Amino acid sequence: MSSSGLYYGKYQFSPGTWESVGGKGLPSEASEAEQDYRAALLYTRSGPGQWPVCGQ
């Protein structure tokens, strides 16, 4: 979880974004492989802008 408590897991997904790529529950409770898979889906759909700091 982020220090703000709004983002979860390896890629700091918001719950809504996680759900939009088919995730269930909290990202931090999913396996690392599932987080990788869903992050790749999000990247393909939306590009690196989903990660404004490290996506530059």
Helices and strands as residue ranges (DSSP letters): H 15-20, G 27-29, H 32-46, G 47-50
